[in-house]
């Protein structure tokens, strides 16, 4: 999609159901100043956004004669039909730092995993940062090629954030992103041998015969 086309929307409330029946999805665009405007978009564009955008996908957006950039913040989904009921868009102010959720991308090969010494566990998938749009990156790479032994980890404070980014929650500085744990041992259940099975069956049969004999004597 080269540009997301929006139209101003006057219809609100339960009446928006008629828009969806016509292939139009209701949406809203809001900004960091608390302003918002009701809009609508073609439902085919809505489907494309749902399939292709992430929390860092910047969209060139057109609303009447005004052009600006937006991010998709939320899709409202009907739990029964899986239809997209509504889309929330955030208008970007390119000169003001904003909060973004940046995903981690695992790169490299861990020697511990390669040599079957341990298993890689992904503990943290993303992190919230603050930056200007010009400093925004689609993901932060996490190189696991130095993880050689069980117990080794990569924490948030072990990585260098891209230029212009700062951590939103300092409490997450020591949070673990990935770690190497011991492989789980699977206990093998040994099948009973033919001799053991035959012996057990013989014992059960003898017990049954004795019970029947006692019953008949009584």
N, C-alpha and C positions, 0 to 999 in steps of 0.2 A: 504494500500500500504506500503510494507516494505521499498522500496527504489525507488526513481524516476530515471529512466534510460533516459539519454540524449545522443544524437548523434550530432557531429559537423555538421554544415550545411553550404554548399557552395552556395546553391541556394538562391537568394534574389530577391526583387522586385516583379513584377507581376507573375514571374515564380513559386512563392510559391503556387499558385493556384493548380498546378499539384500535390504538396505534399499532400494537403488536400484531393484531389480526391483519393489518395492512402492510406488514413487513417492515415496521419501524420500531426501533427500540428507544424508550425514554432514557435520558441520562441527565447528569448534572455536572457542571464545571465550577469548581470552587478554587479559591486561592489562599495564600497565607495571611491575607488581611481580613478573612471572614466573609468575603463577598462570594456570591454564588449566582449562577444563572441556569435555568432549566432549558435543556436542549434535547434534541433527538438525533438519531443517526440511522442509516440504512442497516437492517438486520444482518445483511451479508457482511458488512464491515464489522459488526459486533462479533460475529462468529470468527472472523479473521483475527480480531484483537484477542479473543479468548484462546485461540490456538497458538498464537505467535508471540504475544507480548510477555515481558517479565516485569519485575519491579523497577528495572532500570531502563526500560525501553522508552526512548523519547520520541514523541509523535509530533510531526508537523501538522498543525490543526488549523482549519479555516472555519470561522463563524461569520457568515455574511461577508463583510468587507475586511474583517479583522483577521490577521494571521498571528499565531502564537504557538508555543510548544506546550505539550501536556504529557502527563503520565497516567496510566490506568491505576487507580488506587483500589477499586473493588468491583467485583461482579456480584450482583444479587441473582441467585439461581433458584428456580422453582424446584423444591425437593421431589415433587411427584413427576413432573414432565421433563425436568432438566432444562427447561427453557430459560434463557437469560432474560430476567425481568427488568433489570436496570443496570446502568454502568455509571460509576463515579470516576470523574477525571479531575486531575489536579493541574492547575495552570502554573507553569514554571516562571518564576522571576529570575532571569539569568544572572542578575547582579547580587542576589541575596542567597546566602548559604541555606541549604534545605536539608531535611533529613531523608536519607535514602537507605533502603535495605539492600545490601550488596551480597550476592551469593558467593560461596567459596567454590573454587574449581581445583580438584585434586590433580596434581601432575607428578610425573616420575614414577619409579617403581621402588617399593620398599624392599631392601635385601631380606628383611625378616619374613616378609610375605613370600618372596620369590623362593627362599630356601625352606619354606614350610615351618619356620620357627615360631611364627605368630600370625595373628589375624588382625587386619586393619579394621578399626571401629571408627566410624564417622559420627562424632558426638554433636558438632555444631555445623549447621548447613549455611548460615548466613549471619550477617552482623549489621547493626544500624550505625550509620556514620552521618556526619554533617559535612557538606561541601557545596561549592558552587557548581552549577551545571557544567561549566567548562572543565572541571576536574573530575567529573563523573566517569567511572569505568564500569563495564558490564559485569565484571567479576574480579575476585582477588585470588590469585594462584597460591596454592599450598603445595610446596614441593616435599614429597615424602621419601625422597631417595636417600636420606640420611637416617631413616628409622631402621636400625639394624637388630635391635633386641626387644624382647618383651618388656613392657613398662615404659618405653620411650613415648613421649607425647610431643605434640606441637600445640602450644597455647596461643591465645590472641596476642599476648605481649612478646611472643617469639617472632612475629611477622612485622614487616614494615608496611604501614599503610601507604597507599599511593599519595603523591604530593597533593596537598590541599585538603586532605581528609582528616577528620578527627573523630575519635570514638565518642558516641553519645553516652553510653553507660560505662563509667570507669570501673564499675564493679565486675565487668566482664573481662577486664584486662588479663586476669589469670584463668579465664575459662578455657577448657580443653576443646580444641577443634578436632583433632584426630589422635588416636592412641593405638598402641600395639598390645594385644592381649594374647594369653595362651590359647592354643587351639583346644576345643572341647574334646575330651576323650570319650569315645563311644565304646561302651562295654559290649563285647560280643557274647551272645547267649549260645553256649555249646549245645547242639542237638543231641538228644538221647541216642545211644547206640542201639543196634538191633537187639543185643543180648539183654541190655537194661530194660528195653521195652517189653521183650518176651517174658523176662522174669517178673516184671510188674503185673503183666496180664495174667500169668500163672498164679501169682499170689492172690489177685482179685478173684479169679475163678475158683480157687480152693476155698476162699472165704465165703463165696456165694453158695458153694456146695454144702459147706458145713452148716450155714444158716438154714438152708432148705431141709437138711436132714434133721436138725433140731426141731423144726416146725412140724414135720411129719410125725416124729415121735411124740410130740405133745398132743 
